[in-house]
């Protein structure tokens, strides 16, 4: 079923496109209709997402604690990075972009290119405090008046990083 | 003009070890009328599920606690465990550095979509994949979609350079 053209040192394969065979125009939904359907589900999904944040905070707290004691090493660093990665991806998806920003900051602070001994643990902790604050007041983005202290803290944290 | 696509017959296998992301993606796909949705947390389970019932598309993150999304893509392209090496692979990840995008492309990803994901961005990418199938290249060091036709995500990143 796959046509194969043999070239000089490589092959070009032309596989049958299952996507084209299965996706039709007839009976399809408009993007507007799909968005409408998704918006109905979002309120429940967002609550589920927010319920996942406290365990995430606890995990990061535990990992920071280990690192502060000189335990944990690269494993604790990788765990904080992973939590940050998840938060970065989900924050915006669940309409909490400010959580995505904090997640990105965790990732930047714990990237594998950084040596464990060189991690800025106080700054990682600042980000954790910010996450707790954002969750407590359910702050979605920087336009929320309650976000002002966070914006200031992130700005000073960025300055401190330099 | 609104474009209508019927995704109802698609079988999707979603790989992500985050529970919230799995629920979110399931809801997105259900909103598109896709009901044949399976999810798993890691490479080994994904390959097993692919061998058991071939999906029409694999959607995967790149970073997992226990494994590596790039490794998963390479193993699919090597047809490990008899899986269909031509299965389209859409990478959805928060790792959006150019090096991550290029690594996904070089592992054999079909398309790339940066998180956060929305209904619109996922719909747009799926439509692109349906309308623009890419031939595969099989060479000594690479098996995957022709890299001379850039992934859409990669294309966008290039434009921003």
Interface residues (C-beta under 8 A of the other chain):
Chain A: X2 X9 X10 X11 X12 X13 X14 X15 X17 X18 X19 X20 X22 X23 X24 X25 X26 X27 X28 X29 X30 X31 X32 X34 X35 X37 X38 X41 X42 X45 X48 X49 X52 X82 X85 X86 X88 X89 X90 X91 X92 X93 X94 X97 X100 X103 X104 X107
Chain B: X2 X3 X4 X5 X6 X7 X8 X9 X10 X18 X19 X20 X21 X23 X24 X27 X28 X30 X31 X32 X33 X56 X57 X61 X63 X65 X86 X88 X93 X94 X95 X115 X116 X117 X118 X119 X120 X123 X126 X129 X130 X133 X135 X136 X137 X138 X139 X140 X146
